[in-house]
Amino acid sequence: MFERIRGIWPALTPRSGKKLGIWSLVQEHGGRTTGIVAGLGLVVAAVAALFVVAVSPSDTTLATHVDPVLVEANPQCSDVGQNELVRIDPVADGTFPVPGGSITIVVNSAAKTFDWTSTVGIEVIIVKGGRAANQYVYDPPAFADTGLHSPTNPKNGRFYGLSHISFCGPETTPTNTPVTPTNTATPPTITITPETETECPKTPVPEGHRDPCLSPTETPIGPTSTVSPPDRT
């Protein structure tokens, strides 16, 4: 682009070598008036193009600045159906973690304004100051903006100090996963020992021997057993 401008510039230089105004150039070059005017147009267009490139932001995520809406009292993110991602109080420079990313703000203390960038989409920002707040609404969600401020003090026409800032995002419903309890207790082992039965002999038990088929309390009555009469004395 600069080479193109240099190629045009000699055509605009007067033959006398003197510095002349545009009208003098037109008069001196006479028949080349049309070419000179065209050359001037190219120069202006080139400079304008350079200016546009210089001021155009390289970050395409920067949001178009939105005008705030004045909200009385102390509004909350929940008032607009949003979830508060982070509340900055007191307001100061820094990077603040939010679900899924982070938000960075830079405060201009003299102007009582701040700029912000975020790695997640922001839908609403509430800037509290004085007895009210400014509410910035972004649709679609934005990732950066500049010059945000609190409401204006009607007594002096200046912004109130930054009381606190709330960044709001869509509400998320927590997912409850049912937990199945695991029983790690070992059930007790019950061992049943069968009773051993004593077989009764098929042959008569000799006199004086205990019959195994009788309980211990039973006393066999044999031929030698004698029954003493009760003592009547």
Sine and cosine of phi, psi and omega as CSV:
sin_phi,cos_phi,sin_psi,cos_psi,sin_omega,cos_omega
0.00,0.00,-0.67,0.74,0.02,-1.00
-0.91,0.41,-0.58,0.82,0.05,-1.00
-0.89,0.47,-0.60,0.80,0.00,-1.00
-0.91,0.40,-0.64,0.77,0.01,-1.00
-0.91,0.41,-0.65,0.76,0.02,-1.00
-0.90,0.44,-0.55,0.83,0.02,-1.00
-0.93,0.37,-0.48,0.88,-0.01,-1.00
-0.99,0.12,-0.54,0.84,-0.17,-0.99
-0.85,0.53,-0.65,0.76,0.01,-1.00
-0.85,0.53,-0.52,0.85,-0.01,-1.00
-0.92,0.39,-0.32,0.95,-0.03,-1.00
-0.99,-0.11,-0.06,1.00,-0.04,-1.00
-1.00,0.06,0.79,-0.61,-0.01,-1.00
-0.92,0.39,0.52,-0.86,-0.03,-1.00
-0.92,0.40,-0.40,0.92,-0.03,-1.00
-0.98,0.19,-0.23,0.97,-0.02,-1.00
0.99,0.13,-0.05,1.00,0.01,-1.00
-0.99,0.11,0.47,-0.89,0.08,-1.00
-0.99,0.15,0.89,-0.45,-0.06,-1.00
-0.86,-0.52,0.33,-0.94,0.11,-0.99
-0.97,0.25,0.12,-0.99,-0.04,-1.00
-0.88,0.48,-0.66,0.75,-0.02,-1.00
-0.91,0.41,-0.60,0.80,0.04,-1.00
-0.91,0.42,-0.62,0.79,0.05,-1.00
-0.87,0.49,-0.69,0.73,0.00,-1.00
-0.89,0.46,-0.67,0.74,-0.02,-1.00
-0.92,0.39,-0.65,0.76,-0.09,-1.00
-0.95,0.32,-0.63,0.78,-0.05,-1.00
-0.99,0.14,-0.16,0.99,0.15,-0.99
0.83,0.56,-0.95,-0.32,-0.12,-0.99
-0.92,0.40,-0.22,0.98,-0.01,-1.00
-1.00,-0.05,0.40,0.92,-0.04,-1.00
-0.86,0.52,-0.71,0.71,-0.03,-1.00
-0.87,0.49,-0.68,0.73,0.01,-1.00
-0.90,0.43,-0.63,0.78,-0.01,-1.00
-0.91,0.41,-0.72,0.70,0.01,-1.00
-0.87,0.49,-0.67,0.74,0.03,-1.00
-0.89,0.45,-0.65,0.76,0.02,-1.00
-0.89,0.45,-0.67,0.74,0.04,-1.00
-0.87,0.49,-0.63,0.78,0.02,-1.00
-0.89,0.46,-0.64,0.77,0.03,-1.00
-0.91,0.41,-0.64,0.77,0.02,-1.00
-0.89,0.46,-0.73,0.68,0.00,-1.00
-0.87,0.49,-0.68,0.73,0.00,-1.00
-0.90,0.44,-0.64,0.77,-0.01,-1.00
-0.91,0.41,-0.70,0.72,0.01,-1.00
-0.90,0.44,-0.66,0.75,0.01,-1.00
-0.89,0.46,-0.63,0.77,0.01,-1.00
-0.90,0.43,-0.66,0.75,0.04,-1.00
-0.89,0.46,-0.63,0.78,-0.01,-1.00
-0.91,0.42,-0.66,0.75,0.00,-1.00
-0.90,0.44,-0.68,0.73,0.01,-1.00
-0.89,0.46,-0.60,0.80,-0.06,-1.00
-0.93,0.36,-0.57,0.82,-0.10,-1.00
-0.99,-0.14,-0.16,0.99,-0.03,-1.00
-0.96,0.28,0.76,-0.65,0.00,-1.00
-0.94,0.34,0.64,-0.77,0.02,-1.00
-0.98,0.18,-0.38,0.93,-0.01,-1.00
-1.00,0.00,0.94,-0.34,-0.06,-1.00
-0.96,0.27,-0.14,0.99,-0.01,-1.00
-0.99,0.11,-0.14,0.99,0.01,-1.00
-0.88,0.47,0.73,-0.69,-0.06,-1.00
-1.00,0.09,0.47,-0.88,0.19,-0.98
-0.93,0.35,0.80,-0.60,-0.10,-1.00
-0.86,0.51,0.74,-0.67,0.00,-1.00
-0.96,-0.27,0.49,-0.87,0.04,-1.00
-0.98,0.19,0.68,-0.74,-0.02,-1.00
-0.97,0.25,0.39,-0.92,0.09,-1.00
-0.95,-0.32,0.81,-0.59,-0.01,-1.00
-0.96,0.26,0.80,-0.60,0.02,-1.00
-0.83,-0.56,0.81,-0.58,-0.03,-1.00
-0.95,0.32,0.35,-0.94,0.06,-1.00
0.92,0.39,-0.66,-0.75,-0.12,-0.99
-0.81,-0.59,0.99,0.16,-0.07,-1.00
-0.93,0.38,0.42,-0.91,0.02,-1.00
-0.86,-0.51,0.32,-0.95,0.05,-1.00
-0.87,0.50,-0.58,0.82,-0.02,-1.00
-0.91,0.42,-0.37,0.93,0.01,-1.00
-0.92,0.40,-0.40,0.92,0.00,-1.00
-0.92,-0.39,0.39,0.92,0.05,-1.00
0.94,0.35,0.50,0.87,-0.03,-1.00
-0.88,-0.47,0.27,-0.96,0.07,-1.00
-0.97,-0.26,0.70,-0.71,0.00,-1.00
-0.97,0.24,0.94,-0.35,0.00,-1.00
-0.96,0.27,-0.67,0.74,0.04,-1.00
-0.35,-0.94,0.57,-0.82,0.07,-1.00
-0.87,-0.50,0.88,-0.48,-0.04,-1.00
-0.99,-0.15,0.94,-0.33,-0.05,-1.00
-0.41,-0.91,0.93,-0.37,0.08,1.00
-0.97,0.24,0.31,-0.95,-0.04,-1.00
-0.98,0.19,0.81,-0.59,0.01,-1.00
-0.37,-0.93,0.35,-0.94,0.06,-1.00
-0.85,0.53,0.55,-0.83,0.08,-1.00
0.35,-0.94,0.13,-0.99,0.08,-1.00
-0.91,-0.41,0.77,-0.64,-0.14,-0.99
-0.84,-0.54,0.78,-0.63,-0.01,-1.00
-0.95,0.32,0.63,-0.78,0.09,-1.00
-0.71,-0.70,0.29,-0.96,0.04,-1.00
-0.83,0.56,0.88,-0.48,0.04,-1.00
1.00,0.03,0.02,1.00,-0.01,-1.00
0.12,-0.99,-0.60,-0.80,-0.03,-1.00
-0.43,-0.90,0.33,-0.94,0.03,-1.00
-0.80,-0.59,0.72,-0.70,0.02,-1.00
-0.88,-0.47,0.73,-0.68,0.06,-1.00
-0.82,-0.57,0.52,-0.85,0.08,-1.00
-0.80,-0.60,0.85,-0.52,-0.11,-0.99
-0.99,-0.16,0.72,-0.70,0.15,-0.99
-0.98,-0.17,0.99,-0.11,-0.12,-0.99
-0.89,0.45,-0.61,0.79,-0.04,-1.00
-0.91,0.41,-0.68,0.73,-0.03,-1.00
-1.00,0.05,-0.17,0.99,-0.06,-1.00
0.85,0.53,0.68,0.73,0.05,-1.00
-0.77,-0.64,0.12,-0.99,0.06,-1.00
-0.46,-0.89,0.42,-0.91,0.10,-0.99
-0.93,-0.37,0.40,-0.92,0.00,-1.00
-0.54,-0.84,0.45,-0.89,0.14,-0.99
-0.69,-0.72,0.42,-0.91,-0.05,-1.00
-0.53,-0.85,0.49,-0.87,0.08,-1.00
-1.00,-0.04,-0.08,1.00,0.08,-1.00
-0.82,-0.58,0.43,-0.90,-0.02,-1.00
-0.93,0.36,0.73,-0.68,0.01,-1.00
-0.93,-0.35,0.75,-0.66,-0.03,-1.00
-0.98,-0.20,-0.58,0.82,-0.04,-1.00
-0.62,-0.79,0.66,-0.75,0.13,-0.99
-0.80,-0.60,0.76,-0.65,0.03,-1.00
-0.93,-0.36,0.86,-0.51,-0.02,-1.00
-0.93,-0.37,0.95,-0.32,-0.06,-1.00
-1.00,-0.04,0.67,-0.75,0.05,-1.00
-0.21,-0.98,0.69,-0.72,-0.07,-1.00
0.94,0.35,-0.65,-0.76,-0.01,-1.00
-0.98,-0.20,0.26,0.97,-0.01,-1.00
-0.55,-0.83,-0.17,-0.99,-0.01,-1.00
-0.52,-0.85,0.46,-0.89,0.15,-0.99
-0.99,-0.14,0.74,-0.68,-0.02,-1.00
-0.91,-0.41,0.88,-0.48,0.02,-1.00
-0.98,-0.22,0.84,-0.54,-0.04,-1.00
-0.92,-0.39,0.81,-0.59,-0.02,-1.00
-0.91,-0.41,0.83,-0.56,0.03,-1.00
-0.63,-0.78,0.96,-0.28,0.11,0.99
-0.96,0.27,0.14,-0.99,0.01,-1.00
-0.81,0.58,0.60,-0.80,-0.05,-1.00
-0.96,-0.29,0.28,-0.96,0.00,-1.00
-0.87,-0.49,-0.05,1.00,0.03,-1.00
-0.16,-0.99,0.39,-0.92,0.08,-1.00
-0.22,-0.98,0.23,-0.97,-0.04,-1.00
-0.72,-0.69,0.39,-0.92,0.14,-0.99
0.95,0.32,0.46,0.89,0.04,-1.00
-0.96,0.26,0.53,-0.85,-0.08,-1.00
-0.47,-0.89,0.21,-0.98,0.06,-1.00
-0.99,0.11,0.07,-1.00,0.01,-1.00
-0.87,0.49,0.29,-0.96,-0.01,-1.00
-1.00,0.03,0.70,-0.72,0.06,-1.00
-0.97,0.23,0.90,-0.44,-0.07,-1.00
-0.92,0.40,-0.29,0.96,-0.04,-1.00
-0.98,0.22,-0.52,0.85,-0.03,-1.00
-0.77,-0.64,-0.02,1.00,0.03,-1.00
0.96,0.28,0.20,0.98,0.00,-1.00
-0.95,-0.31,0.33,-0.94,0.01,-1.00
-0.94,0.33,0.59,-0.81,0.16,-0.99
-0.92,0.40,0.34,-0.94,0.10,-1.00
-0.90,0.43,0.42,-0.91,-0.01,-1.00
-0.98,0.20,0.96,-0.29,-0.01,-1.00
-0.97,0.23,-0.85,0.53,0.11,-0.99
-0.37,-0.93,0.29,-0.96,-0.03,-1.00
-0.79,-0.62,0.75,-0.67,0.06,-1.00
-0.89,-0.45,0.83,-0.56,0.10,-0.99
-0.99,-0.14,0.79,-0.61,-0.12,-0.99
-0.89,-0.45,0.58,-0.82,0.06,-1.00
-0.67,-0.74,0.05,-1.00,-0.03,-1.00
-0.89,0.46,0.57,-0.82,0.04,-1.00
-0.94,0.34,0.64,-0.77,0.03,-1.00
-0.89,-0.45,0.70,-0.71,0.02,-1.00
-1.00,-0.06,0.86,-0.50,-0.02,-1.00
-0.90,0.43,0.63,-0.78,0.02,-1.00
-1.00,-0.07,0.88,-0.48,0.00,-1.00
-1.00,-0.06,0.91,-0.41,0.03,-1.00
-1.00,-0.09,0.87,-0.49,-0.01,-1.00
-0.89,0.46,0.65,-0.76,-0.01,-1.00
-0.96,-0.28,0.84,-0.54,0.03,-1.00
-1.00,0.00,0.88,-0.48,-0.02,-1.00
-0.92,0.39,0.63,-0.78,0.02,-1.00
-0.96,-0.27,0.86,-0.51,-0.01,-1.00
-1.00,0.02,0.94,-0.34,-0.03,-1.00
-0.99,-0.14,0.00,1.00,-0.02,-1.00
-0.96,0.30,0.66,-0.75,0.02,-1.00
-1.00,-0.02,0.86,-0.52,-0.02,-1.00
-0.90,0.44,0.59,-0.81,-0.01,-1.00
-0.92,0.40,0.54,-0.84,0.01,-1.00
-1.00,-0.09,0.85,-0.53,-0.02,-1.00
-0.97,-0.23,0.87,-0.49,0.00,-1.00
-0.95,-0.30,0.83,-0.55,0.01,-1.00
-0.96,-0.28,0.88,-0.48,0.01,-1.00
-0.99,-0.11,0.89,-0.46,-0.02,-1.00
-0.93,0.38,0.59,-0.81,0.03,-1.00
-0.96,0.28,0.63,-0.78,0.02,-1.00
-1.00,-0.04,0.87,-0.49,-0.02,-1.00
-1.00,0.01,0.70,-0.71,0.03,-1.00
-1.00,0.00,0.83,-0.55,-0.01,-1.00
-0.95,0.30,0.70,-0.71,0.03,-1.00
-0.98,0.19,0.75,-0.66,0.00,-1.00
-0.92,0.39,0.57,-0.82,0.00,-1.00
-0.99,0.15,-0.27,0.96,0.01,-1.00
-0.99,-0.12,0.46,-0.89,0.00,-1.00
-0.88,0.48,0.59,-0.81,0.01,-1.00
-0.98,0.19,0.74,-0.67,-0.01,-1.00
-0.87,0.50,0.42,-0.91,-0.02,-1.00
-0.89,0.45,0.71,-0.70,0.00,-1.00
1.00,-0.02,-0.14,0.99,0.04,-1.00
-0.99,-0.17,0.50,-0.87,-0.02,-1.00
-0.99,0.15,0.71,-0.71,0.05,-1.00
-0.98,0.17,0.89,-0.46,-0.01,-1.00
-0.91,0.42,-0.26,0.97,-0.01,-1.00
-1.00,0.09,-0.11,0.99,0.03,-1.00
-0.99,-0.14,0.50,-0.86,0.06,-1.00
-0.94,0.33,0.33,-0.94,-0.05,-1.00
-0.87,0.49,-0.40,0.92,-0.05,-1.00
-1.00,0.09,-0.24,0.97,-0.03,-1.00
-1.00,0.10,0.73,-0.68,0.02,-1.00
-0.94,-0.33,0.85,-0.52,-0.02,-1.00
-0.92,0.39,0.56,-0.83,0.04,-1.00
-0.95,-0.32,0.94,-0.35,-0.05,-1.00
-0.94,-0.33,-0.05,-1.00,-0.01,-1.00
-0.90,0.44,-0.43,0.90,-0.06,-1.00
-1.00,0.01,-0.06,1.00,-0.04,-1.00
-0.94,0.34,0.69,-0.73,0.04,-1.00
-0.85,-0.53,0.58,-0.82,0.00,-1.00
-0.92,-0.38,0.88,-0.47,-0.02,-1.00
-1.00,0.10,0.69,-0.72,0.02,-1.00
-0.94,0.34,0.43,-0.90,0.00,-1.00
-0.89,0.45,0.55,-0.84,-0.01,-1.00
-0.98,0.18,0.88,-0.47,-0.07,-1.00
-0.99,-0.15,0.03,1.00,0.00,-1.00
-0.99,0.16,0.00,0.00,0.00,0.00
